[in-house]
């Protein structure tokens, strides 16, 4: 399995938020434990995970209910696995890390680091092994590079990634890890150059955008980090990791990601209140379009190659657009204008329609299994619209 994302699970600037005093710290355990815990946390924050590993093993053995230490130990085991030449042992190390994260979850640790790393490790095969290339020489060079990176021997890591790229110039992991290694050395210009190369190589993979955002955030360029994270979401909108990263960015910038949703009422409740403008036709029109797609043959007309009906992007977009059209026809009625202003769903519907961004809204906010089928083809032709939607409606500017 090619496993591109495992190395870095979140903006490093957010890692510090994950390591909080656990159960022992709250119950006043002995000073020796606290000292060892502080040492482990300091090493972890400095990226010295192999050095932190034995301390964390002791801490977890002493107190197996310290969720924060379980998460830190799991992250360190992943790094340690990269240094093992025996791939069976490395796989077991990663699987153990996965089990530790499950225990941390049961103890209530829902940190970004824990959730991201758990998500990635659950994608591993049963053996827990990672594969970077079908070429044995490239695979060997990549493993050597990862072992050196985990030991923080960054020059050796770069040499090995370079060897891999000589044999396989378009190996995404080698390009990405080269960028990340320069990043770790604070050689940010070179890091940016290689992240850009990774983005060009695989524009529909989120990882390079996210790593790039991490580096930019370390430099204090939160505005450009925001742009990179928007690119990451557009690359993989149904990957929960990118949304956690976006929320982490928002927290660091003292803002919040907007939850965009149009609450469409069911037909039975579309009744006009006495003395209020009749807007029941707005949502009745929406439901009529949906029924026509489900039972009137519209789905088969648009997707003749598909045997079974599914909720789709064109169906939902057409229904919302039709509803907005009816609403616009009543714009001259001051009562309707007041109602739209006071009703969040109607106001959002009009704003999205006026901006021409109904389809991105459907894909991001209503991306159920059926609609998600339509994402790749839409992104291929409308990437800029997807980014515009995220920029205007979802992600507030950095403060």
C-alpha positions in Angstrom: 0.0 0.0 0.0 1.3 3.5 -0.9 0.7 5.4 2.3 1.6 9.1 1.6 0.1 10.8 4.6 1.4 9.0 7.6 4.4 11.1 8.5 2.7 14.3 9.5 -0.8 14.3 10.8 -1.5 18.0 11.4 -0.1 21.5 11.5 2.9 21.1 13.7 1.9 24.4 15.4 -1.2 22.6 16.6 0.6 19.6 18.0 1.3 21.4 21.3 -2.4 21.7 21.8 -2.7 17.9 21.9 -0.3 17.2 24.7 -2.2 18.3 27.8 -1.8 16.9 31.3 -3.6 13.6 31.6 -5.3 11.7 34.4 -2.2 11.5 36.5 -1.5 15.2 36.4 -5.0 15.8 37.5 -4.9 13.5 40.5 -1.5 14.7 41.8 0.8 11.7 41.2 4.4 11.8 42.4 6.9 14.4 41.3 9.0 11.8 39.5 6.2 11.0 37.2 5.5 14.7 36.5 9.2 15.3 35.7 9.4 12.4 33.3 6.1 13.5 31.7 7.4 17.0 31.2 10.7 15.7 29.7 8.7 13.5 27.3 6.4 16.4 26.2 9.4 18.7 25.6 11.2 16.1 23.5 7.9 15.4 21.6 7.4 19.1 20.8 11.0 19.4 19.6 10.3 16.6 17.1 12.8 14.2 19.0 10.3 11.4 19.0 12.8 8.5 19.1 14.3 10.1 22.3 10.9 10.6 23.8 9.9 6.9 23.1 11.5 5.2 26.1 10.1 7.8 28.5 6.6 7.5 27.1 6.8 3.7 27.3 7.6 4.1 31.1 4.8 6.7 31.5 2.2 4.6 29.9 3.2 1.5 31.8 2.9 3.5 35.0 -0.4 5.0 34.1 -2.2 3.3 31.1 -5.1 5.7 31.5 -3.2 8.9 30.5 -4.8 9.5 27.1 -2.4 12.2 26.1 0.6 10.0 26.7 -1.0 7.2 24.8 -1.4 9.4 21.8 2.2 10.7 22.0 3.5 7.1 22.4 1.5 6.0 19.3 3.0 8.9 17.2 6.5 8.0 18.4 6.0 4.3 17.5 5.1 5.3 14.0 8.4 7.1 13.7 10.3 4.2 15.3 8.7 1.8 12.8 10.4 3.7 10.0 13.8 2.9 11.4 13.3 -0.9 11.5 14.7 -2.9 8.6 12.5 -5.8 9.3 9.2 -4.9 7.8 7.2 -7.4 9.7 8.4 -5.8 13.0 7.7 -2.4 11.6 4.2 -3.4 10.7 3.5 -4.7 14.2 4.8 -1.4 15.6 2.3 0.6 13.6 -0.5 -1.8 14.5 0.4 -1.4 18.1 0.2 2.4 17.6 -3.3 2.0 16.2 -4.4 0.0 19.2 -3.0 2.7 21.6 -5.0 5.3 19.7 -8.2 3.3 20.1 -7.5 3.1 23.9 -6.9 6.9 24.0 -10.2 7.4 22.2 -12.0 5.3 24.7 -10.5 7.5 27.4 -11.9 10.6 25.8 -8.9 11.9 23.8 -10.3 13.4 20.7 -7.3 15.6 19.8 -6.6 16.4 16.1 -3.4 14.4 16.3 -5.2 11.4 17.7 -8.0 11.4 15.2 -5.8 12.1 12.2 -3.2 9.5 13.0 -5.9 6.9 13.9 -7.6 7.6 10.5 -4.4 7.0 8.6 -3.3 3.9 10.5 -6.8 2.3 10.0 -6.0 2.5 6.2 -3.1 0.2 6.6 -3.3 -3.4 5.4 -3.5 -6.2 8.0 0.2 -6.5 8.0 0.7 -2.9 8.9 3.2 -2.5 6.1 3.8 0.7 3.9 4.8 0.6 0.3 6.3 3.6 -1.6 7.0 2.0 -5.0 6.8 -1.1 -7.1 10.5 -0.6 -8.0 12.6 -2.5 -5.4 15.4 0.0 -5.7 13.1 3.0 -5.2 11.4 1.2 -2.3 14.8 0.6 -0.6 15.9 4.2 -1.1 12.6 5.5 0.3 12.8 3.3 3.4 16.4 4.4 4.0 15.3 8.0 3.6 12.4 7.5 6.1 14.7 5.8 8.6 17.2 8.7 8.3 14.4 11.3 8.7 13.1 9.6 11.8 16.6 9.8 13.3 16.6 13.5 12.3 19.6 12.9 9.9 18.1 15.2 7.3 21.0 15.3 5.0 21.0 11.5 4.7 17.3 11.5 4.2 17.7 14.0 1.3 20.3 11.8 -0.3 18.1 8.8 -0.3 15.0 10.7 -1.6 17.3 12.0 -4.4 18.3 8.5 -5.2 14.7 7.4 -5.4 13.8 10.4 -7.7 16.7 9.5 -10.1 15.0 6.2 -10.6 11.4 7.4 -10.4 11.2 11.2 -11.0 7.4 11.3 -10.5 7.3 9.5 -7.2 5.0 11.7 -5.2 6.2 10.5 -1.8 9.8 11.2 -2.7 9.0 14.7 -3.9 6.8 15.4 -0.9 9.2 14.1 1.7 12.1 16.1 0.1 10.0 19.2 0.6 9.1 18.2 4.2 12.8 17.6 5.0 13.8 21.0 3.8 10.9 22.3 5.8 12.2 20.6 9.0 15.6 22.2 8.4 13.9 25.6 8.1 15.1 25.9 4.5 11.8 27.4 3.6 12.5 28.6 0.1 13.6 25.1 -1.0 10.7 23.6 0.9 8.3 25.8 -1.0 9.9 24.9 -4.3 9.4 21.2 -3.6 5.9 21.5 -2.2 5.0 23.3 -5.4 6.5 20.5 -7.4 4.4 17.9 -5.4 1.3 20.0 -6.0 1.9 20.0 -9.7 2.6 16.3 -9.7 -0.6 15.4 -7.8 -3.0 18.3 -7.7 -5.9 16.1 -6.4 -4.0 14.8 -3.4 -4.3 17.0 -0.3 -1.1 16.2 1.5 1.4 18.6 -0.1 -1.0 21.5 0.3 -1.4 20.6 4.0 2.3 20.3 4.6 2.9 23.5 2.8 0.3 25.2 5.0 2.2 23.9 8.0 5.4 25.5 6.9 3.7 28.8 6.1 2.1 28.9 9.5 5.4 28.4 11.1 6.6 31.5 9.3 3.6 33.4 10.4 2.0 33.6 6.9 -1.5 32.6 8.0 -3.1 34.2 4.9 -1.2 32.0 2.5 -1.6 29.0 4.8 -5.3 29.6 4.5 -5.1 29.4 0.7 -3.2 26.2 0.8 -5.7 24.6 3.1 -8.5 25.7 0.8 -6.6 24.0 -2.0 -6.3 20.9 0.2 -10.1 20.8 0.8 -10.8 21.1 -2.9 -8.3 18.3 -3.6 -10.0 15.9 -1.1 -13.2 17.3 0.3 -14.4 14.1 1.8 -11.2 13.5 3.7 -11.8 14.4 7.4 -8.1 15.2 8.0 -8.2 18.3 5.8 -11.3 19.7 7.7 -9.6 19.1 11.1 -6.6 21.0 9.8 -8.8 23.8 8.6 -10.5 24.0 12.0 -7.0 24.0 13.7 -6.0 26.9 11.5 -9.2 28.8 12.5 -8.5 28.2 16.2 -5.0 29.6 15.8 -6.4 32.6 14.1 -9.1 33.2 16.6 -11.9 32.6 14.1 -14.3 29.8 13.1 -15.0 27.8 10.0 -18.6 28.6 8.8 -21.0 25.8 8.8 -23.0 26.3 5.6 -26.4 24.6 5.4 -29.8 25.4 3.8 -32.5 23.9 5.9 -35.1 22.7 3.4 -38.5 22.1 5.2 -40.5 19.0 4.4 -43.6 19.6 2.2 -46.1 19.0 5.0 -44.8 22.0 6.9 -44.8 24.4 4.0 -48.0 26.2 5.1 -48.5 29.9 5.0 -48.9 31.6 8.4 -51.8 34.0 8.6 -50.7 37.5 7.5 -47.3 36.3 6.1 -46.2 36.2 2.5 -46.9 32.9 0.7 -43.4 31.4 0.1 -44.7 27.8 0.2 -44.3 27.7 -3.6 -40.5 28.2 -3.1 -40.0 24.9 -1.3 -42.9 23.1 -3.2 -41.0 23.8 -6.4 -37.8 22.3 -4.8 -39.7 19.1 -3.9 -41.3 18.9 -7.3 -37.9 18.9 -9.0 -36.6 16.2 -6.7 -39.7 14.0 -7.3 -39.2 14.4 -11.1 -35.6 13.2 -10.8 -36.5 10.3 -8.6 -39.7 9.1 -10.3 -40.1 11.2 -13.5 -37.2 9.9 -15.5 -34.8 12.9 -15.1 -32.1 10.7 -13.5 -32.2 8.2 -16.3 -32.1 11.0 -18.9 -28.9 12.5 -17.3 -27.2 9.2 -16.4 -28.3 6.6 -18.9 -25.4 4.4 -18.1 -26.4 4.0 -14.5 -28.9 1.3 -13.6 -30.0 2.6 -10.2 -31.2 6.0 -9.0 -28.9 8.0 -6.7 -29.0 11.5 -5.2 -26.9 13.5 -7.6 -25.3 16.9 -8.0 -27.4 18.0 -11.0 -30.6 17.0 -9.2 -29.9 18.9 -6.0 -28.5 21.9 -7.9 -31.5 22.1 -10.2 -34.0 21.8 -7.3 -32.3 24.6 -5.3 -31.9 26.8 -8.3 -35.6 26.4 -9.1 -36.5 27.4 -5.6 -34.3 30.4 -5.8 -35.9 31.4 -9.1 -39.4 31.4 -7.5 -38.0 33.4 -4.6 -36.6 36.0 -6.9 -39.9 36.4 -8.7 -41.3 37.7 -5.4 -38.4 40.1 -4.6 -40.6 43.2 -5.2 -42.8 42.2 -2.2 -41.3 44.0 0.8 -42.7 41.3 3.1 -40.7 38.7 1.2 -37.6 40.8 1.4 -38.0 41.0 5.1 -38.6 37.3 5.4 -35.5 36.5 3.3 -33.4 38.8 5.5 -34.6 37.1 8.7 -34.6 33.5 7.5 -31.0 32.1 7.4 -31.8 29.4 4.9 -33.6 31.7 2.4 -30.9 34.3 2.7 -28.2 31.7 2.1 -30.1 30.3 -0.9 -30.3 33.7 -2.5 -26.6 34.6 -1.8 -25.4 31.3 -3.2 -27.6 31.7 -6.3 -26.5 35.2 -6.9 -22.8 34.2 -6.6 -23.4 31.3 -9.0 -22.1 28.8 -6.3 -25.0 26.5 -5.8 -23.1 23.5 -7.1 -20.0 23.9 -4.9 -22.4 24.2 -1.9 -24.1 21.0 -2.8 -20.8 19.1 -3.2 -19.3 20.4 0.0 -22.3 20.6 2.4 -24.5 17.9 1.0 -21.8 15.5 -0.2 -23.6 12.2 0.5 -22.5 9.0 -1.2 -24.5 9.7 -4.3 -23.5 13.3 -4.8 -19.8 12.5 -4.1 -19.8 10.4 -7.3 -20.1 13.7 -9.2 -17.2 15.5 -7.5 -14.2 14.5 -9.6 -15.8 15.4 -12.9 -17.1 18.7 -11.6 -13.7 19.6 -10.1 -11.9 18.9 -13.4 -13.9 21.7 -15.0 -14.7 24.0 -12.1 -11.8 24.0 -9.7 -11.8 27.8 -9.4 -15.5 27.9 -8.5 -14.9 25.4 -5.7 -12.1 27.5 -4.3 -14.2 30.7 -4.7 -17.0 29.1 -2.6 -14.6 28.1 0.2 -13.0 31.6 0.1 -16.3 33.5 0.2 -18.6 31.4 2.3 -16.6 28.9 4.4 -13.2 30.1 5.5 -13.0 33.6 7.1 -9.8 35.6 6.4 -6.9 35.4 8.8 -7.1 38.1 11.5 
